[in-house]
Amino acid sequence: MNISLRQLRAFLAVARLQHFRRAAESLHLSQPAVSRHVAELESELGLKLFDRNTREVVPTEAGRYLESAIGRVLDELEGVLAHVHSESERRRGKVHVASVPTLSAGLMPPCIAECARRFPELVIQLHDQAQTMVLDSVRGGEVDFGLAIEPPDTGEFDSELILRDPFVLVCRPDHPLATLDRVPWRKLQGQPLILLDYSSGSRRLIDQVFARRGIEPTVVQQTGHTHTAFRMVEAGLGISVSPALSPPPATLVTRPLTPQEHRDVVLLKRRQRSLSPLATVVWEALKGLAARR
């Protein structure tokens, strides 16, 4: 037998609605197309499935039996196909993630590697951007979601805190502060500081710490990337305050700053917008990775 799903769906719609026009509307087909599918099914089975007159369409005894049996089978088949489609959507395709540079280096590489291992057909496209550009990319829908430092609460985004990243002192091994196991923030008073500039989400937080503690920072250089700041520290131009997730090269040392101050690392999406199943996979992978740190 050469029977198609289209024929069975058309038959079932007519049997349940007992009307060809209403069946056609429910299937988003033309009435002649539904009539043709039913006629082809009757021809293939060699059975009459409906008694027709000008007012109604009534299933024959064979039609009633087929309706009862095929209805359960088609409903189950639709569920199976929907599940397979959902699983396929979760594992195949591209997800765009905007991330600030320190998190692009600290969290995104292991996340991309883990997702590549688990879902080989999933591609993560990283947009390595300054904090202000990450917010713009999420706001404009250019990416699926962002990984950033918690922005001021403007009500524009839905966010989820995944990690608290402490600030540390970065200096040369021969610097006097390197002899301390922990460095009080007040020890930074009068020290030449090399800090991230205001395109970074961290700079606003570092300034707030200085203000709360009555420290007047002596900022000698501002850079867009921690790597540049570290090279300046290596050259003896000053010391730096950096997120712990952005470790310096082996030529430099880090010391905890006390009392501990941190930045909140968050996942961001447009407010009241649902993520695609594929983007949700990456979102959850980042949450799991952060939880293990």
Contacts in CASP RR format, 6 or more apart in sequence:
PFRMAT RR
TARGET T0000
AUTHOR 0000-0000-0000
METHOD contacts of the structure
MODEL  1
MNISLRQLRAFLAVARLQHFRRAAESLHLSQPAVSRHVAELESELGLKLF
DRNTREVVPTEAGRYLESAIGRVLDELEGVLAHVHSESERRRGKVHVASV
PTLSAGLMPPCIAECARRFPELVIQLHDQAQTMVLDSVRGGEVDFGLAIE
PPDTGEFDSELILRDPFVLVCRPDHPLATLDRVPWRKLQGQPLILLDYSS
GSRRLIDQVFARRGIEPTVVQQTGHTHTAFRMVEAGLGISVSPALSPPPA
TLVTRPLTPQEHRDVVLLKRRQRSLSPLATVVWEALKGLAARR
1 44 0 8 1.000
1 45 0 8 1.000
2 44 0 8 1.000
3 41 0 8 1.000
3 44 0 8 1.000
3 45 0 8 1.000
4 37 0 8 1.000
5 74 0 8 1.000
5 77 0 8 1.000
6 37 0 8 1.000
7 37 0 8 1.000
7 38 0 8 1.000
7 40 0 8 1.000
7 41 0 8 1.000
7 44 0 8 1.000
8 41 0 8 1.000
8 70 0 8 1.000
8 74 0 8 1.000
9 27 0 8 1.000
9 37 0 8 1.000
9 74 0 8 1.000
10 23 0 8 1.000
10 27 0 8 1.000
10 29 0 8 1.000
10 33 0 8 1.000
10 34 0 8 1.000
10 37 0 8 1.000
10 38 0 8 1.000
10 41 0 8 1.000
11 37 0 8 1.000
11 38 0 8 1.000
11 41 0 8 1.000
11 49 0 8 1.000
11 66 0 8 1.000
11 67 0 8 1.000
11 70 0 8 1.000
12 67 0 8 1.000
12 70 0 8 1.000
12 71 0 8 1.000
12 74 0 8 1.000
13 23 0 8 1.000
13 24 0 8 1.000
13 26 0 8 1.000
13 27 0 8 1.000
13 34 0 8 1.000
14 20 0 8 1.000
14 23 0 8 1.000
14 34 0 8 1.000
14 38 0 8 1.000
14 50 0 8 1.000
14 57 0 8 1.000
15 49 0 8 1.000
15 50 0 8 1.000
15 59 0 8 1.000
15 63 0 8 1.000
15 64 0 8 1.000
15 66 0 8 1.000
15 67 0 8 1.000
16 23 0 8 1.000
16 67 0 8 1.000
17 23 0 8 1.000
17 26 0 8 1.000
18 56 0 8 1.000
18 57 0 8 1.000
18 58 0 8 1.000
18 59 0 8 1.000
19 56 0 8 1.000
19 57 0 8 1.000
20 31 0 8 1.000
20 34 0 8 1.000
20 35 0 8 1.000
20 38 0 8 1.000
20 57 0 8 1.000
21 31 0 8 1.000
23 34 0 8 1.000
24 30 0 8 1.000
24 31 0 8 1.000
24 33 0 8 1.000
24 34 0 8 1.000
27 34 0 8 1.000
38 49 0 8 1.000
38 50 0 8 1.000
41 49 0 8 1.000
42 48 0 8 1.000
42 49 0 8 1.000
45 62 0 8 1.000
47 60 0 8 1.000
47 62 0 8 1.000
47 63 0 8 1.000
48 60 0 8 1.000
48 62 0 8 1.000
49 59 0 8 1.000
49 60 0 8 1.000
49 62 0 8 1.000
49 63 0 8 1.000
49 66 0 8 1.000
50 57 0 8 1.000
50 58 0 8 1.000
50 59 0 8 1.000
50 60 0 8 1.000
50 63 0 8 1.000
51 57 0 8 1.000
51 58 0 8 1.000
51 59 0 8 1.000
51 60 0 8 1.000
52 58 0 8 1.000
59 66 0 8 1.000
59 67 0 8 1.000
86 277 0 8 1.000
89 276 0 8 1.000
89 277 0 8 1.000
89 278 0 8 1.000
90 119 0 8 1.000
90 277 0 8 1.000
90 278 0 8 1.000
90 280 0 8 1.000
90 281 0 8 1.000
91 119 0 8 1.000
91 121 0 8 1.000
91 122 0 8 1.000
91 278 0 8 1.000
91 281 0 8 1.000
92 119 0 8 1.000
92 121 0 8 1.000
92 122 0 8 1.000
92 278 0 8 1.000
93 121 0 8 1.000
93 122 0 8 1.000
93 123 0 8 1.000
93 278 0 8 1.000
94 122 0 8 1.000
94 123 0 8 1.000
94 124 0 8 1.000
94 125 0 8 1.000
94 278 0 8 1.000
95 122 0 8 1.000
95 123 0 8 1.000
95 124 0 8 1.000
95 125 0 8 1.000
95 144 0 8 1.000
95 276 0 8 1.000
95 278 0 8 1.000
95 279 0 8 1.000
95 281 0 8 1.000
95 282 0 8 1.000
96 125 0 8 1.000
96 127 0 8 1.000
96 142 0 8 1.000
96 143 0 8 1.000
96 144 0 8 1.000
97 108 0 8 1.000
97 124 0 8 1.000
97 125 0 8 1.000
97 126 0 8 1.000
97 127 0 8 1.000
97 143 0 8 1.000
97 144 0 8 1.000
97 145 0 8 1.000
97 146 0 8 1.000
97 147 0 8 1.000
97 282 0 8 1.000
98 127 0 8 1.000
98 129 0 8 1.000
98 133 0 8 1.000
98 134 0 8 1.000
98 137 0 8 1.000
98 138 0 8 1.000
98 142 0 8 1.000
98 143 0 8 1.000
98 145 0 8 1.000
98 146 0 8 1.000
98 147 0 8 1.000
98 148 0 8 1.000
99 107 0 8 1.000
99 108 0 8 1.000
99 126 0 8 1.000
99 127 0 8 1.000
99 128 0 8 1.000
99 129 0 8 1.000
99 134 0 8 1.000
99 146 0 8 1.000
99 147 0 8 1.000
99 148 0 8 1.000
100 129 0 8 1.000
100 130 0 8 1.000
100 131 0 8 1.000
100 134 0 8 1.000
100 147 0 8 1.000
100 148 0 8 1.000
100 149 0 8 1.000
100 200 0 8 1.000
100 201 0 8 1.000
101 128 0 8 1.000
101 129 0 8 1.000
101 130 0 8 1.000
101 200 0 8 1.000
101 224 0 8 1.000
101 225 0 8 1.000
101 226 0 8 1.000
102 200 0 8 1.000
102 202 0 8 1.000
102 226 0 8 1.000
102 243 0 8 1.000
102 245 0 8 1.000
102 246 0 8 1.000
103 147 0 8 1.000
103 148 0 8 1.000
103 245 0 8 1.000
103 265 0 8 1.000
104 126 0 8 1.000
104 128 0 8 1.000
104 147 0 8 1.000
105 245 0 8 1.000
105 246 0 8 1.000
106 245 0 8 1.000
106 246 0 8 1.000
107 147 0 8 1.000
107 163 0 8 1.000
107 245 0 8 1.000
107 265 0 8 1.000
107 286 0 8 1.000
107 289 0 8 1.000
107 290 0 8 1.000
108 124 0 8 1.000
108 126 0 8 1.000
108 147 0 8 1.000
110 289 0 8 1.000
111 124 0 8 1.000
111 282 0 8 1.000
111 285 0 8 1.000
111 286 0 8 1.000
111 289 0 8 1.000
112 124 0 8 1.000
112 126 0 8 1.000
114 285 0 8 1.000
114 289 0 8 1.000
115 122 0 8 1.000
115 124 0 8 1.000
115 281 0 8 1.000
115 282 0 8 1.000
115 285 0 8 1.000
116 122 0 8 1.000
119 281 0 8 1.000
122 278 0 8 1.000
122 281 0 8 1.000
122 282 0 8 1.000
124 282 0 8 1.000
127 134 0 8 1.000
127 137 0 8 1.000
127 142 0 8 1.000
127 143 0 8 1.000
129 137 0 8 1.000
130 199 0 8 1.000
130 200 0 8 1.000
130 224 0 8 1.000
131 148 0 8 1.000
131 149 0 8 1.000
131 151 0 8 1.000
131 199 0 8 1.000
131 200 0 8 1.000
131 201 0 8 1.000
132 199 0 8 1.000
133 199 0 8 1.000
134 146 0 8 1.000
134 147 0 8 1.000
134 148 0 8 1.000
134 268 0 8 1.000
135 148 0 8 1.000
135 151 0 8 1.000
135 156 0 8 1.000
135 157 0 8 1.000
135 268 0 8 1.000
136 142 0 8 1.000
137 143 0 8 1.000
137 146 0 8 1.000
138 145 0 8 1.000
138 146 0 8 1.000
138 157 0 8 1.000
138 268 0 8 1.000
138 269 0 8 1.000
138 270 0 8 1.000
139 156 0 8 1.000
139 157 0 8 1.000
139 270 0 8 1.000
140 270 0 8 1.000
141 270 0 8 1.000
144 269 0 8 1.000
144 275 0 8 1.000
144 276 0 8 1.000
144 279 0 8 1.000
144 282 0 8 1.000
145 267 0 8 1.000
145 268 0 8 1.000
145 269 0 8 1.000
145 275 0 8 1.000
145 279 0 8 1.000
145 282 0 8 1.000
145 283 0 8 1.000
146 267 0 8 1.000
146 268 0 8 1.000
146 269 0 8 1.000
147 265 0 8 1.000
147 266 0 8 1.000
147 267 0 8 1.000
147 268 0 8 1.000
147 286 0 8 1.000
148 201 0 8 1.000
148 265 0 8 1.000
148 266 0 8 1.000
148 268 0 8 1.000
149 200 0 8 1.000
149 201 0 8 1.000
149 202 0 8 1.000
149 205 0 8 1.000
149 263 0 8 1.000
149 264 0 8 1.000
149 265 0 8 1.000
149 266 0 8 1.000
150 159 0 8 1.000
150 161 0 8 1.000
150 263 0 8 1.000
150 264 0 8 1.000
150 265 0 8 1.000
150 266 0 8 1.000
151 157 0 8 1.000
151 201 0 8 1.000
151 268 0 8 1.000
155 271 0 8 1.000
156 270 0 8 1.000
156 271 0 8 1.000
157 268 0 8 1.000
157 269 0 8 1.000
157 270 0 8 1.000
157 271 0 8 1.000
158 268 0 8 1.000
158 269 0 8 1.000
158 270 0 8 1.000
158 271 0 8 1.000
158 272 0 8 1.000
158 273 0 8 1.000
159 266 0 8 1.000
159 267 0 8 1.000
159 268 0 8 1.000
159 269 0 8 1.000
160 266 0 8 1.000
160 267 0 8 1.000
160 287 0 8 1.000
161 264 0 8 1.000
161 265 0 8 1.000
161 266 0 8 1.000
162 265 0 8 1.000
162 266 0 8 1.000
162 267 0 8 1.000
162 286 0 8 1.000
162 287 0 8 1.000
162 288 0 8 1.000
162 290 0 8 1.000
162 291 0 8 1.000
163 245 0 8 1.000
163 264 0 8 1.000
163 265 0 8 1.000
163 290 0 8 1.000
163 293 0 8 1.000
164 262 0 8 1.000
164 263 0 8 1.000
164 264 0 8 1.000
164 265 0 8 1.000
165 243 0 8 1.000
165 244 0 8 1.000
165 245 0 8 1.000
165 262 0 8 1.000
165 263 0 8 1.000
165 264 0 8 1.000
165 265 0 8 1.000
166 243 0 8 1.000
166 244 0 8 1.000
166 256 0 8 1.000
166 257 0 8 1.000
166 260 0 8 1.000
166 261 0 8 1.000
166 262 0 8 1.000
167 202 0 8 1.000
167 205 0 8 1.000
167 206 0 8 1.000
167 209 0 8 1.000
167 241 0 8 1.000
167 242 0 8 1.000
167 243 0 8 1.000
167 244 0 8 1.000
167 257 0 8 1.000
167 260 0 8 1.000
167 261 0 8 1.000
167 262 0 8 1.000
167 263 0 8 1.000
168 241 0 8 1.000
168 242 0 8 1.000
168 243 0 8 1.000
168 244 0 8 1.000
168 254 0 8 1.000
168 255 0 8 1.000
168 256 0 8 1.000
168 257 0 8 1.000
169 177 0 8 1.000
169 183 0 8 1.000
169 188 0 8 1.000
169 239 0 8 1.000
169 240 0 8 1.000
169 241 0 8 1.000
169 254 0 8 1.000
169 255 0 8 1.000
169 256 0 8 1.000
169 257 0 8 1.000
170 229 0 8 1.000
170 230 0 8 1.000
170 233 0 8 1.000
170 239 0 8 1.000
170 240 0 8 1.000
170 241 0 8 1.000
170 242 0 8 1.000
170 248 0 8 1.000
170 252 0 8 1.000
170 253 0 8 1.000
170 254 0 8 1.000
171 177 0 8 1.000
171 178 0 8 1.000
171 233 0 8 1.000
171 238 0 8 1.000
171 239 0 8 1.000
171 240 0 8 1.000
171 252 0 8 1.000
171 253 0 8 1.000
171 255 0 8 1.000
172 178 0 8 1.000
172 233 0 8 1.000
172 234 0 8 1.000
172 236 0 8 1.000
172 251 0 8 1.000
172 252 0 8 1.000
172 253 0 8 1.000
173 251 0 8 1.000
173 252 0 8 1.000
173 253 0 8 1.000
175 239 0 8 1.000
177 183 0 8 1.000
177 187 0 8 1.000
177 191 0 8 1.000
177 239 0 8 1.000
177 255 0 8 1.000
178 253 0 8 1.000
178 255 0 8 1.000
180 187 0 8 1.000
180 255 0 8 1.000
181 255 0 8 1.000
181 256 0 8 1.000
182 255 0 8 1.000
182 256 0 8 1.000
182 257 0 8 1.000
182 258 0 8 1.000
183 255 0 8 1.000
183 256 0 8 1.000
183 257 0 8 1.000
183 258 0 8 1.000
184 257 0 8 1.000
184 258 0 8 1.000
185 209 0 8 1.000
185 210 0 8 1.000
185 213 0 8 1.000
185 215 0 8 1.000
185 257 0 8 1.000
185 258 0 8 1.000
185 259 0 8 1.000
185 261 0 8 1.000
186 213 0 8 1.000
186 215 0 8 1.000
188 210 0 8 1.000
188 215 0 8 1.000
188 217 0 8 1.000
188 239 0 8 1.000
188 241 0 8 1.000
189 215 0 8 1.000
189 216 0 8 1.000
190 216 0 8 1.000
190 217 0 8 1.000
190 218 0 8 1.000
191 218 0 8 1.000
191 238 0 8 1.000
191 239 0 8 1.000
192 218 0 8 1.000
192 220 0 8 1.000
192 237 0 8 1.000
192 238 0 8 1.000
192 239 0 8 1.000
193 217 0 8 1.000
193 218 0 8 1.000
193 219 0 8 1.000
193 220 0 8 1.000
193 238 0 8 1.000
193 239 0 8 1.000
193 240 0 8 1.000
193 241 0 8 1.000
194 219 0 8 1.000
194 220 0 8 1.000
194 221 0 8 1.000
194 222 0 8 1.000
194 223 0 8 1.000
194 229 0 8 1.000
194 232 0 8 1.000
194 233 0 8 1.000
194 237 0 8 1.000
194 238 0 8 1.000
194 239 0 8 1.000
194 240 0 8 1.000
195 203 0 8 1.000
195 206 0 8 1.000
195 217 0 8 1.000
195 219 0 8 1.000
195 221 0 8 1.000
195 222 0 8 1.000
195 223 0 8 1.000
195 229 0 8 1.000
195 240 0 8 1.000
195 241 0 8 1.000
196 202 0 8 1.000
196 203 0 8 1.000
196 206 0 8 1.000
196 222 0 8 1.000
196 223 0 8 1.000
196 224 0 8 1.000
196 225 0 8 1.000
196 226 0 8 1.000
196 229 0 8 1.000
196 242 0 8 1.000
197 203 0 8 1.000
197 222 0 8 1.000
197 223 0 8 1.000
197 224 0 8 1.000
198 204 0 8 1.000
198 222 0 8 1.000
199 224 0 8 1.000
200 224 0 8 1.000
201 263 0 8 1.000
202 243 0 8 1.000
202 263 0 8 1.000
203 222 0 8 1.000
205 261 0 8 1.000
205 263 0 8 1.000
206 241 0 8 1.000
207 217 0 8 1.000
209 215 0 8 1.000
209 261 0 8 1.000
210 216 0 8 1.000
210 217 0 8 1.000
220 237 0 8 1.000
220 238 0 8 1.000
221 229 0 8 1.000
221 232 0 8 1.000
221 237 0 8 1.000
221 238 0 8 1.000
223 229 0 8 1.000
223 232 0 8 1.000
226 240 0 8 1.000
226 242 0 8 1.000
226 243 0 8 1.000
226 246 0 8 1.000
226 248 0 8 1.000
229 240 0 8 1.000
229 242 0 8 1.000
230 240 0 8 1.000
230 242 0 8 1.000
230 248 0 8 1.000
230 249 0 8 1.000
230 252 0 8 1.000
232 238 0 8 1.000
232 240 0 8 1.000
233 239 0 8 1.000
233 240 0 8 1.000
233 248 0 8 1.000
233 252 0 8 1.000
234 249 0 8 1.000
234 251 0 8 1.000
234 252 0 8 1.000
241 257 0 8 1.000
242 248 0 8 1.000
242 254 0 8 1.000
243 263 0 8 1.000
244 254 0 8 1.000
245 265 0 8 1.000
247 254 0 8 1.000
248 254 0 8 1.000
265 290 0 8 1.000
267 283 0 8 1.000
267 286 0 8 1.000
267 287 0 8 1.000
269 275 0 8 1.000
275 283 0 8 1.000
END
